[in-house]
Amino acid sequence: MSVSKHMKRHLLTSIIILIFIVSCKQKETKKAKSIDQELTTELKLKPEKPIEEIVIPEQYFEIDSLRLKLESELDKLALNPNFDLKTEPITNTHDKTITDTIKTRTFDKTKIHSYKYLEREWVCKAEIRNSEFEFLDSVKIGTKKQTFENIIKSKLDSDLIKIGDLENTSVFIFAFENDTLKTIDYQGYVD
């Protein structure tokens, strides 16, 4: 009987261990399913379709005489006493012994940024948003597209018009909305 009793005990122990193993496996399977569900939930948070960028068609005009006239008028505009001036010293990138100056002129929603090196100053960026500032004797915020077409002597097929140089280093950007000029931006290059 002792062998039989010993076998019963061994069998009972084996059954308990087997139940324990099966129970643990079920818990692991539940955890794995739970993790899969969490990952699936996270993936669903991403948009089903990729977000597309809105591309606004533009027209680029390389009219050097017009661009130079616009630059000249922008330089004069920067001298307007209505602007508040803020200056910031900056170390020259080519000669660390020279301190240059970044100038920011603001008036209401309009900003003009310039770079001053020794005695020379260049406008490097402008955001014209006020109708008080006029270019070419009739181009200002609020100008109709037809008027602008007459000035540049070209048909405008876009609401985004760029006038710049061949290298794209000096560009005026005129943005129209409902055939009315909404913004004038300038992007210039300073080394």
Sequence and secondary structure as in RCSB ss.txt:
>XXXX:A:sequence
MSVSKHMKRHLLTSIIILIFIVSCKQKETKKAKSIDQELTTELKLKPEKPIEEIVIPEQYFEIDSLRLKLESELD
KLALNPNFDLKTEPITNTHDKTITDTIKTRTFDKTKIHSYKYLEREWVCKAEIRNSEFEFLDSVKIGTKKQTFEN
IIKSKLDSDLIKIGDLENTSVFIFAFENDTLKTIDYQGYVD
>XXXX:A:secstr
 HHHHHHHHHHHHHHHHHHHHHHHHHHHHHHHHHHHHHHHHHHHTS SS        EEEE  HHHHHHHHHHHH
HHTT TTSEEEEEEEE SS TT EEEEEEEEETTEEEEEEEETTEEEEEEEEE  TT  BTTTBSTT BHHHHHH
HHTS   SSEEEEE TTSSEEEEEEEETTEEEEEEEEE   
